[in-house]
């Protein structure tokens, strides 16, 4: 069932890395939908800190926005977040998990260290794996509570935020930076998503991975020239694509216009 309006309808959604950039953009857009989610969980490392000020302002205006403390590299923090979200949702489950938190090191081949690789993988690849494991019971519950056999983001879905920089076939923006650890972590995240799509299909959970574009964020701006895509353009496009995803799209790598990208 395609959503003709191109507008995402979802009862509950959790976004990681939600205090800035694309994560904050996703939260803003979700809250601004004509039919906003009943629950928007915005996860970030320090909900009470200065870097989450914009989120705090939004939460004061939107009673359906809940800020959740989460450090994606700490299993105990992930478990605690899943427990607190579960308490709020009671028996309804979580419809949509968006693994958006990410970091990057723009370092050349020669300067990449073991620590750089481990740190970037911990956030960009292992984090989404652990989050999906922790929230699986809530995603399953949402899928079971949704009639019909088809897959969709309104039913239950994991959306991982990757990057075209992780495409092995098309090495994207190489001239702007080798970013080895970042590229490797995103290629691994793409494989993780493919595996999740195969492993979770039987539970009624759709899994897809997005390239949001080269976006004007704190992270995007460090690569040199001004990125061509605004946060609003990126997020608006991705949410529209999410609204129309179905079982044929599970396990795919998409851009903000819904185009399938090469692995």
Protein Blocks (a to p, Z undefined) as FASTA:
>chain_A
ZZfkopacdfbdcdehklgcjllmmmmmmmmpmbacfbdcdddfblmbmklmmmmmmmmm
mmkbccddddfkbmklmmmmmmmmmmmnmmnopfbdcdfbccdddddfklpcfklmmmmm
mmmmmmmmmmmmmmmmmmmmmmmmpgcjbdcfkloccdddddfklpmklcghklnogklm
lmmmmmmmmmmmmmmmmmmmmnopacddddebjaddfklmmnopadfbdfklmmmmmmmm
mmmgcfklgoiacdfkopacdZZ
